[in-house]
Amino acid sequence: MQGYAMLLAGAVGFVGSHFAMSHTLRAPMVSRLGDKGFQIAYTLVSFATLFLMIEGFKRAPVTAPFWVAGDGLWAVSTVLMLIASILFAGSLIGNPALPVPEAAAKRIAVKDPGGVFRITRHPMMWGFALWGIAHSLIAPRIDSFILCGAIITLALVGAKLQDGKKFVLMGDAWLHWQSRTSFLPFGRGLAFPGWLALIGGVLLWLAAQWAHMPLGAGAAGIFRWL
């Protein structure tokens, strides 16, 4: 595993620092550095560990895949990426899990879930998780499993921890939101994500697939069949 040392260090650092600074270390760091100082430190650590993880991925040995990714798996991966793109695009519209909990608490206490939040209350996190799952399916190598596993762990464990954190910040308003939403996508049945999320997600999905070619990653998604 020596060839994966940098990748592993970056993955552990990226995931671990996010969990630590979002929960146990947040209060003491804010008291010492202030809100702005904490945000600067959080950003610097996040980018440093992300860079280490990406650089480690680039340097990691490319081994033979554990299975062959045929058209069937590519089709599944492509659909997962479409869902992920729609969830991510929709998560940018009125997301109560984003900062400013006071305003969010007032909003979610009186409004019913709309858009992608009728699909899952953590659309951004599930967007990242589905990205990791989709790429693991079509690049089943150790380096991909480490990179994608880190993203999936951060997204899903982070989403679960976020429920507890938001309850502390918002109280009954968040519990009310939880009772009307689902952690798992489509856990409360099929739902339309809204036109903005759908159109924005499809455009993001197409752009991301196309970008694989100029970046030297080869044809991906629907461009494999065009």
C-alpha positions in Angstrom: 0.0 0.0 0.0 3.0 2.3 -0.1 2.0 3.7 -3.4 -1.3 4.8 -1.9 0.2 6.5 1.2 -0.4 10.1 0.0 -3.9 9.2 -1.2 -4.8 7.6 2.1 -3.3 10.4 4.1 -5.3 13.0 2.1 -8.5 11.0 2.3 -8.2 10.5 6.1 -7.2 14.1 6.6 -10.0 15.4 4.4 -12.8 13.4 6.0 -11.4 13.6 9.6 -10.8 17.3 9.5 -14.3 18.0 8.2 -15.8 15.9 11.0 -13.6 17.4 13.7 -13.9 21.0 12.7 -17.7 20.7 12.1 -18.3 19.2 15.5 -15.9 18.6 18.4 -13.3 21.3 17.4 -15.7 23.9 16.2 -16.5 25.6 19.5 -12.9 25.8 20.8 -11.6 27.0 17.5 -14.3 29.7 17.2 -13.6 30.9 20.8 -9.9 31.2 20.0 -10.0 32.4 16.4 -13.4 34.1 16.1 -16.0 33.3 13.4 -14.0 34.7 10.5 -10.7 33.2 11.7 -12.4 29.8 12.0 -13.9 30.0 8.5 -10.4 30.9 7.2 -8.8 28.0 9.0 -11.6 25.6 8.0 -11.2 26.6 4.3 -7.4 26.3 4.4 -7.4 22.9 6.0 -10.1 21.7 3.6 -8.3 22.8 0.5 -4.9 21.5 1.8 -6.3 18.0 2.5 -8.4 18.0 -0.7 -5.2 18.9 -2.7 -3.3 16.1 -0.9 -6.0 13.6 -1.7 -6.3 14.6 -5.4 -2.5 14.7 -5.8 -2.2 11.3 -4.1 -4.9 9.9 -6.5 -2.9 11.2 -9.5 0.3 9.5 -8.2 -1.3 6.2 -7.0 -0.6 3.1 -9.1 -3.3 2.3 -11.7 -4.0 -1.4 -11.2 -6.3 -3.7 -13.2 -10.0 -3.2 -12.3 -11.8 -5.7 -10.1 -14.5 -6.1 -12.7 -15.2 -5.0 -16.3 -17.4 -2.0 -16.6 -19.5 -2.9 -19.6 -22.4 -0.9 -21.1 -24.8 -2.1 -18.3 -22.7 -0.6 -15.5 -22.0 2.5 -17.6 -25.8 3.0 -18.0 -26.4 2.6 -14.3 -23.6 5.0 -13.5 -24.9 7.6 -16.0 -28.4 7.5 -14.5 -26.9 7.8 -11.0 -25.0 10.9 -12.1 -28.1 12.4 -13.6 -29.9 12.0 -10.3 -26.8 13.3 -8.4 -26.7 16.4 -10.7 -30.4 17.2 -10.2 -30.1 16.8 -6.4 -27.0 19.0 -6.3 -28.5 21.7 -8.5 -31.7 21.7 -6.4 -29.8 21.8 -3.1 -28.6 25.3 -4.0 -32.2 26.6 -3.8 -33.5 27.3 -0.3 -31.4 24.7 1.5 -32.2 24.8 5.3 -29.0 22.8 6.0 -26.9 25.7 4.8 -25.7 28.5 7.2 -27.9 31.1 8.9 -29.9 28.6 11.0 -32.2 31.3 12.5 -33.6 32.2 9.1 -33.8 28.6 8.0 -35.6 27.6 11.2 -38.3 30.2 10.5 -38.7 29.0 6.9 -38.9 25.3 7.5 -41.2 25.7 10.5 -44.0 27.0 8.2 -43.3 25.7 4.7 -43.8 22.2 3.4 -40.7 20.6 1.7 -40.5 21.6 -2.0 -38.3 20.7 -5.0 -35.5 18.2 -4.3 -36.2 18.3 -0.5 -39.3 16.2 -1.2 -36.8 13.6 -2.4 -34.3 13.9 0.5 -33.6 16.5 3.1 -29.9 16.2 2.2 -29.8 16.6 -1.6 -26.3 18.1 -1.7 -24.8 15.3 0.4 -26.6 12.6 -1.6 -25.4 14.3 -4.8 -21.8 13.8 -3.6 -22.5 10.2 -2.4 -24.1 9.2 -5.7 -21.1 10.7 -7.5 -18.8 8.4 -5.5 -21.0 5.3 -6.1 -21.2 6.0 -9.8 -17.5 6.4 -10.3 -16.7 3.4 -8.2 -18.9 1.3 -10.5 -17.1 2.2 -13.7 -13.5 2.6 -12.2 -13.3 -0.4 -9.8 -9.7 0.1 -8.6 -8.1 0.6 -5.3 -7.3 4.2 -5.9 -10.9 4.9 -7.0 -12.3 3.1 -4.0 -10.2 5.2 -1.6 -11.1 8.5 -3.2 -14.7 7.7 -3.8 -15.0 6.0 -0.4 -13.8 9.2 1.3 -16.4 11.3 -0.5 -19.2 8.8 0.2 -18.3 8.6 3.9 -18.0 12.3 4.3 -21.3 12.9 2.6 -23.5 10.2 4.3 -22.0 10.2 7.8 -21.8 14.0 7.6 -25.5 14.2 6.6 -26.4 12.0 9.6 -24.4 14.0 12.0 -25.9 17.2 10.5 -29.3 16.1 11.6 -28.2 16.2 15.2 -26.2 19.4 14.8 -29.2 21.2 13.2 -31.5 20.0 16.0 -29.2 21.7 18.5 -29.2 24.9 16.4 -32.9 25.0 15.3 -34.7 22.8 17.9 -38.2 21.7 17.2 -38.2 23.4 13.7 -35.6 20.9 12.5 -37.5 18.0 14.1 -40.6 19.2 12.3 -38.6 19.3 9.0 -37.2 15.8 9.7 -40.7 14.4 10.2 -41.8 15.7 6.7 -38.7 14.6 4.8 -36.6 11.5 4.2 -32.9 10.8 4.7 -32.9 8.3 1.9 -33.7 9.5 -1.6 -37.3 8.8 -2.5 -37.8 7.3 1.0 -41.3 9.0 1.0 -42.1 8.0 -2.6 -41.4 9.5 -6.0 -41.4 13.3 -6.2 -40.8 15.9 -8.9 -37.6 17.9 -8.2 -38.9 21.1 -9.7 -38.1 22.7 -13.1 -35.1 24.7 -12.0 -33.4 21.7 -10.4 -34.3 19.5 -13.3 -33.0 21.9 -16.0 -30.0 23.0 -14.0 -29.2 19.4 -13.2 -29.4 18.1 -16.7 -27.2 21.0 -17.9 -24.7 20.2 -15.2 -24.8 16.5 -16.1 -24.2 17.1 -19.8 -21.4 19.6 -19.1 -19.6 17.3 -16.6 -19.8 14.3 -19.0 -18.5 16.4 -21.9 -15.7 17.8 -19.8 -14.2 14.4 -19.3 -13.0 14.5 -23.0 -10.9 17.7 -23.0 -9.6 16.8 -19.6 -8.2 13.5 -21.0 -10.4 11.1 -19.1 -12.1 9.8 -22.2 -15.7 9.7 -23.3 -18.1 9.4 -20.3 -21.8 9.0 -19.8 -24.0 9.4 -22.9 -21.0 10.6 -24.9 -19.8 6.9 -24.9 -22.7 6.1 -27.2 -22.7 9.3 -29.4 
